[in-house]
């Protein structure tokens, strides 16, 4: 009769995993879909969502790109800069880093900190850029005011 194998204590179980098995496990976890959460489930109010949509739409229109581009992952300058300006505008409107992170679907609030710093430097170093950002900020405010006046 063949003796049954001795169970491996949990504390030693990881020692038995080969490097290949660990890599397979990590890759399996990476392939698992991340459950989609609506913006309201992220803790954003309807007002936060309206502000986010207004900033994204205004900045996308001004740059001649789609809102999907701004909300996407591209790091191309003609997409990343309008995204950073939209983040800056929302920060100026009082939204928290976490709320802006959730609006843009980012995993880390440091992205927003970087965007805010970059836009601040642009404004400080260029009057033309400062005027452009102010114009976009004013457009966002006007769009939100228009939505408040005409809720349809």
N, C-alpha and C positions, 0 to 999 in steps of 0.2 A: 504494500500500500504506500502511495506517495503522500508524504506529510503535507498538510496545507501550509501555504506560505504564512509567515508571521506578518501581521499588519504593521505598516510603517507608521510610527508616531507622527502626528501632524507637524510637529516642530522640525522633523527631518524630511518631510515630504518634498519640500522645495529643493533639497539637495539632490534628489533623484531626477529632477527635470534636467534634460540636456539643454544646451544652448539652443539647438534647433527647435525643441519643444516650446521653449520660452518664446522664441521668435514667432512660431506658429500661433501661440496664444495671443500675443500682442497684435499680430496682423488680423486675427479673427475679431478681436475687440474693435480694431479700427474700421472693419468692414460693417459692423453693426450700425444700422441707421440710428441717428440721434433723433429722439422723439421731437416732433414739431410742437412748439408752444406758440400760441397766439400772443400778440402783443399785450392783450389784456391779462393773460395768464402770467406774463412777466412782471406784472405789478404796475403797468403803465395805465394812467387814467386816459379817458377819451380825449381830454385836453392835450395831454402829452403826445398822443398819437396824431392829433390834428396839427400840432406844432411841428412834429417830425415830418409829416407829409408835406406841409407847406415849405419847410426849409429844403427838403430833398427836391421837390418839384421846381422851386424857384432856381436853385443852383443848377439842376440838370438842364432846365430850359436856357439859362444864361450861357451854359457851356456847350449847348447843342448836343447833349448826350441824353440817353434814356435814364429814367429813374432806376431801372434794373442795373444799369452800369454803376450808378452811384452806390447802390446797395450791395453791389457785387464785391469780388475779391481783387479785382485788377489793381495793379500798382502803377499802371501807366500814368504819367504826369497829368495828361488832359482829363483823366478820370479821378485820380487820387486827390488833386487839388480842389476841385468842386466838392468832393466828399468832405475834405478837411474844412472847407469854408462852411458847409452845412453844419458840421459838428460844432464849429466855433460859434455860429449864430445861435444854435440851440443852447449852448453853454451860456451865452450872453443873455438868453431869455430865462435863465434860472433852472434849466433842467440839470439833474445830477449826472455825474459821470456814468453811473450804472444805468440810468434811464436812456441816455444817449447810446450807450453800448448795446442795450436791448433793441432800440430802434434800428440800429445799423446791423444787428445780428453779429456783433463782434464778441469774441470770447474774453476779451480783456479790456478793462477801462483805460489802460495805459495808451492804447491807440488814440483815445480821445484827448488825453493829456498831450500827446505828441502833436496831434492836429492843432490843438489850441495854441501851443507854443509856436508852431510853424507859422500859423496865420498871424499871430501877434508880431513875429519878426518881420513878416512881409509888410504889415501895416506900418511898423516903425521905420522901415527902410525905404518905403516907396509911397509917396503921396497918391500916385495913380492907383496903386493896389488898395490903399486905405479908402479912397473914394469908391472903388468898385465893391469892396466888402460892405461899406455903409449903404450903398445903393441896394445890394442884395438883402441886407438886414431890413431896410425900409420896405422892400417888396414883400418880404415874409410877413412883416407886421401888417401891411396893407391887405394881403391875402387873408390873413387871420381875421382882420377887422371886417372884411367883406363877407367871410363865412359867418361871422357873428350877426351881421346885419341881415343877411339872406341865408337862413339855415337850410334852405332847399338845396 
